Amino acid sequence: MANIYYNQPLLGLIVAEFGDRAALWVPTTALVGYGLGIVGLVPLGDALPRRRLIVLQCLALALALLGVGLSGSLVSLAIAHLFVGILASAAQQAVPFAAELAPDASRGRVVGQVMTGLLTGILLARTASGFLGAHLGWRPVFLVASGVAVAMAGVAAATLPHTHHTQRLRYRALMTSILHLARTQPVLRTASLSQGLLFAGFNAFWATLALLVEAPPFGLTAAGAGLFGVIGVCGAFVAPLSGRFTDRSGAKPVVLGGSLLVALSFVILWAAGSWSVVAVAAGVLLIDIGMNGALIANQTRAYALVPGARGRINTVLFTTVFVFAALGAYAGSQAFLLVGWPGVCAVGLTFSTLAVLVAARDR
């Protein structure tokens, strides 16, 4: 999952080579690809062994990352990022895999532990890519990531358990059943909409943060921009706590509290983020705590709905999330190009306020 975020601290370097439109198309195509992967590949985990799917996707992902590192034009770079996004959806096989193996009473805690690892990887990926990009250029970041994907395929093959599936659904039946789940499960629809709105604000912020802090008055390098990911790691560690609280008290208070924190972060960022590094750091922390806490709660209640269909439930949830994520990255990038940082904050605050309203009306 971290692979779709490597580009964000590197946008200044990529824009210098390919022009301003790269700031729009590179993060957006990666997120769109991720959404396509969730729709087209993640449901296969309900019909085929997830271990095999994860290994094959990691190997194909290595090739796509190699394509990014060797791209010679903005078109080829965007297409390569699209395939990186599609194949990076292997991470979304891991979460329903864990939910499937976990006992009902501790599912939230287990999902929280798995998501802590995924979210920490996402945030530290920004730090690592920013550091390498500042010292070696942006292309070596993706060449190194290609090698890491090959290594992850080996680790998955050696350590993940074998599972047997009783369902033998054809691909068309899997796709049809996804629509049925979306139509018949109102809790799933609410969780998907709530988390999608939060992710839209989250990606409006992260897709433009490097452009903000590399310009005056901050003047940071790509490595400096990536260091904000270290602050965000603190937010990732709220995931197990969110899972335990959801197991005990239900999802609504966690989702509502997380949504309020994200909205508050954009108020702070709008007021002082354009000139204060402390305000930016506070915004990073609050956004990640709020978004991650709500995510674990929404995942936990969604996975409890239909045992045996968790891959397809994950598809509904994260397809919605990454459609909104792509929309947020696009809207945030456009707002930054047209209005500057206040426009990004307005976009983020709008999405997070809508998420608060959805959570407050949830029964």
Solvent accessible surface area in square Angstrom, and as a share of the most:
residue,aa,sasa,rsa
1,M,17,0.08
2,A,19,0.14
3,N,20,0.10
4,I,2,0.01
5,Y,1,0.00
6,Y,30,0.12
7,N,0,0.00
8,Q,3,0.01
9,P,4,0.03
10,L,0,0.00
11,L,0,0.00
12,G,22,0.21
13,L,64,0.32
14,I,0,0.00
15,V,29,0.17
16,A,89,0.69
17,E,89,0.40
18,F,39,0.16
19,G,32,0.31
20,D,92,0.47
21,R,117,0.43
22,A,0,0.00
23,A,3,0.02
24,L,1,0.00
25,W,111,0.39
26,V,0,0.00
27,P,1,0.01
28,T,13,0.07
29,T,20,0.12
30,A,0,0.00
31,L,1,0.01
32,V,63,0.36
33,G,0,0.00
34,Y,0,0.00
35,G,7,0.07
36,L,93,0.46
37,G,0,0.00
38,I,0,0.00
39,V,55,0.32
40,G,20,0.19
41,L,48,0.24
42,V,0,0.00
43,P,0,0.00
44,L,33,0.16
45,G,0,0.00
46,D,5,0.03
47,A,7,0.06
48,L,67,0.33
49,P,36,0.22
50,R,2,0.01
51,R,54,0.20
52,R,133,0.49
53,L,21,0.10
54,I,15,0.08
55,V,27,0.15
56,L,102,0.51
57,Q,12,0.05
58,C,15,0.09
59,L,80,0.40
60,A,35,0.27
61,L,8,0.04
62,A,6,0.04
63,L,130,0.65
64,A,12,0.09
65,L,0,0.00
66,L,73,0.36
67,G,31,0.30
68,V,0,0.00
69,G,2,0.02
70,L,123,0.61
71,S,6,0.04
72,G,69,0.66
73,S,51,0.33
74,L,42,0.21
75,V,106,0.61
76,S,43,0.28
77,L,0,0.00
78,A,16,0.12
79,I,89,0.45
80,A,13,0.10
81,H,0,0.00
82,L,49,0.24
83,F,104,0.43
84,V,0,0.00
85,G,0,0.00
86,I,36,0.18
87,L,28,0.14
88,A,1,0.01
89,S,0,0.00
90,A,9,0.07
91,A,13,0.10
92,Q,0,0.00
93,Q,0,0.00
94,A,31,0.24
95,V,0,0.00
96,P,0,0.00
97,F,8,0.03
98,A,15,0.12
99,A,0,0.00
100,E,68,0.30
101,L,105,0.52
102,A,11,0.09
103,P,92,0.58
104,D,109,0.56
105,A,92,0.72
106,S,20,0.13
107,R,15,0.06
108,G,0,0.00
109,R,85,0.31
110,V,30,0.17
111,V,0,0.00
112,G,0,0.00
113,Q,85,0.38
114,V,44,0.25
115,M,0,0.00
116,T,17,0.10
117,G,47,0.46
118,L,37,0.18
119,L,5,0.02
120,T,25,0.14
121,G,30,0.29
122,I,6,0.03
123,L,3,0.01
124,L,77,0.38
125,A,7,0.06
126,R,1,0.00
127,T,23,0.13
128,A,51,0.40
129,S,1,0.01
130,G,0,0.00
131,F,112,0.47
132,L,50,0.25
133,G,3,0.03
134,A,45,0.35
135,H,120,0.54
136,L,110,0.55
137,G,28,0.27
138,W,11,0.04
139,R,66,0.24
140,P,38,0.24
141,V,5,0.03
142,F,0,0.00
143,L,71,0.35
144,V,77,0.44
145,A,4,0.03
146,S,12,0.08
147,G,43,0.41
148,V,74,0.42
149,A,6,0.05
150,V,78,0.45
151,A,58,0.45
152,M,99,0.44
153,A,4,0.03
154,G,42,0.41
155,V,78,0.45
156,A,9,0.07
157,A,39,0.30
158,A,86,0.67
159,T,95,0.55
160,L,52,0.26
161,P,62,0.39
162,H,136,0.61
163,T,21,0.12
164,H,173,0.77
165,H,29,0.13
166,T,135,0.79
167,Q,58,0.26
168,R,188,0.68
169,L,62,0.31
170,R,197,0.72
171,Y,104,0.40
172,R,206,0.75
173,A,42,0.33
174,L,1,0.00
175,M,47,0.21
176,T,82,0.48
177,S,26,0.17
178,I,18,0.09
179,L,120,0.60
180,H,93,0.41
181,L,11,0.06
182,A,30,0.23
183,R,158,0.58
184,T,60,0.35
185,Q,42,0.19
186,P,77,0.48
187,V,60,0.35
188,L,0,0.00
189,R,112,0.41
190,T,36,0.21
191,A,0,0.00
192,S,4,0.03
193,L,72,0.36
194,S,1,0.00
195,Q,0,0.00
196,G,0,0.00
197,L,10,0.05
198,L,0,0.00
199,F,3,0.01
200,A,0,0.00
201,G,0,0.00
202,F,6,0.02
203,N,0,0.00
204,A,0,0.00
205,F,0,0.00
206,W,6,0.02
207,A,1,0.01
208,T,0,0.00
209,L,4,0.02
210,A,3,0.03
211,L,31,0.16
212,L,13,0.07
213,V,0,0.00
214,E,52,0.23
215,A,40,0.31
216,P,123,0.77
217,P,93,0.58
218,F,35,0.15
219,G,52,0.50
220,L,61,0.30
221,T,85,0.50
222,A,7,0.05
223,A,18,0.14
224,G,13,0.13
225,A,5,0.04
226,G,0,0.00
227,L,105,0.52
228,F,10,0.04
229,G,0,0.00
230,V,70,0.40
231,I,52,0.26
232,G,0,0.00
233,V,18,0.10
234,C,79,0.47
235,G,0,0.00
236,A,0,0.00
237,F,117,0.49
238,V,34,0.20
239,A,0,0.00
240,P,21,0.13
241,L,111,0.55
242,S,6,0.04
243,G,0,0.00
244,R,94,0.34
245,F,83,0.35
246,T,10,0.06
247,D,55,0.29
248,R,173,0.63
249,S,63,0.41
250,G,31,0.30
251,A,11,0.09
252,K,77,0.33
253,P,69,0.44
254,V,20,0.12
255,V,2,0.01
256,L,48,0.24
257,G,32,0.31
258,G,6,0.06
259,S,0,0.00
260,L,92,0.46
261,L,58,0.29
262,V,1,0.00
263,A,14,0.11
264,L,84,0.42
265,S,0,0.00
266,F,0,0.00
267,V,76,0.44
268,I,52,0.27
269,L,0,0.00
270,W,117,0.41
271,A,78,0.61
272,A,17,0.13
273,G,0,0.00
274,S,48,0.31
275,W,167,0.59
276,S,18,0.12
277,V,77,0.44
278,V,112,0.64
279,A,9,0.07
280,V,0,0.00
281,A,26,0.21
282,A,36,0.28
283,G,0,0.00
284,V,0,0.00
285,L,60,0.30
286,L,34,0.17
287,I,0,0.00
288,D,1,0.01
289,I,47,0.24
290,G,0,0.00
291,M,2,0.01
292,N,1,0.00
293,G,6,0.06
294,A,0,0.00
295,L,0,0.00
296,I,0,0.00
297,A,0,0.00
298,N,0,0.00
299,Q,0,0.00
300,T,13,0.07
301,R,39,0.14
302,A,0,0.00
303,Y,0,0.00
304,A,60,0.46
305,L,52,0.26
306,V,43,0.25
307,P,97,0.61
308,G,38,0.37
309,A,5,0.04
310,R,19,0.07
311,G,0,0.00
312,R,14,0.05
313,I,0,0.00
314,N,0,0.00
315,T,2,0.01
316,V,15,0.09
317,L,0,0.00
318,F,0,0.00
319,T,30,0.18
320,T,36,0.21
321,V,0,0.00
322,F,1,0.00
323,V,91,0.52
324,F,41,0.17
325,A,0,0.00
326,A,9,0.07
327,L,88,0.44
328,G,0,0.00
329,A,0,0.00
330,Y,87,0.33
331,A,26,0.20
332,G,0,0.00
333,S,2,0.01
334,Q,47,0.21
335,A,13,0.10
336,F,44,0.19
337,L,72,0.36
338,L,144,0.72
339,V,102,0.59
340,G,20,0.19
341,W,10,0.04
342,P,58,0.37
343,G,7,0.07
344,V,0,0.00
345,C,0,0.00
346,A,34,0.26
347,V,29,0.17
348,G,0,0.00
349,L,44,0.22
350,T,79,0.46
351,F,26,0.11
352,S,0,0.00
353,T,58,0.34
354,L,79,0.39
355,A,0,0.00
356,V,24,0.14
357,L,97,0.48
358,V,29,0.17
359,A,3,0.02
360,A,51,0.40
361,R,199,0.73
362,D,25,0.13
363,R,270,0.98
